[in-house]
């Protein structure tokens, strides 16, 4: 499956093989439309500096969430038994 390495859509995620995940050169965001809903981290070594950058971007995105967005996320997680 050929995919952009910048991001993976939810649709692509459903179809991606384990080999394709391991072949990713670095962690990539999982997108649902324009929203980033997760990060796919292939099981191979990644530099700590790169991981720091990825987590900094995640924290930055979290800081920009509106209270309504956070409530929606909390509701989805709670419905799945994740606190």
N, C-alpha and C positions, 0 to 999 in steps of 0.2 A: 504494500500500500504506500503510495507516495503522498507525503503530507508536508505542509510547511513546518519548519522547526520552530517558528516563532510562537505558535500556539496550536492547540489541538481542540477541535470542537467536540461537544458532547456526542455528536453523531459519529465523528471519527473514532472517539474513544471506545464506542460500542463495537467497532469493527477491527481495532488494532490488535495485532498478535503480540505475544510475549517477546518474540524476536525483534519486532519493530520497536517495542518499548526499550529493550536493551540497547538497540542501535542508536537511540537518541543521543546526541552529543552532550546534552546537559538537561537539567530540569526545564520543563516547559509548562506554561499556564494552560489550564483547561478552561475553555470559554463556553458560555451558554449565551449566544448572541454577543453582546458587548460586555457582559459581566464575566469576570474571572471567578470561577467557582471552586477551583482547586489547583494543585500543582502536581504534575506527574514527574516523579523522580526516578530515572532509570537506575537499576542496580549495578552501577559501576562507579569507580571513584570519581569524585568531582572535587575540584579545589575548594578549600574552606572559604577562600575569598569570594568565589562565585556563589556559594551557598549563603554567605553573609549578605551579598547583594540581593539575592532572591528573597531572603527573609526580611530584609529592609524594605523591599518593594511591597511585600505582603503587609507589613506593619503600616506602611504609608497608606495603602488602600484601606486598611481597617480604620485608620484615623479619619478618613474622609467620609465614612459611612454616616448617613443620617440616622437619627433615632428610629425612624420608621423602617429603614433598611435593616438595622440591627434587630429590631423586633421580629421582622419577617424571617431573618436567618435563625433567630432563637426558636421561633415556632416550628420551623422545618426540622431543626435538630431535635427539639423536644418530641416531635411526632415520631421521630426515628429512635427515640430512647437515648439520645446523645445529649449530654449536658455540658 
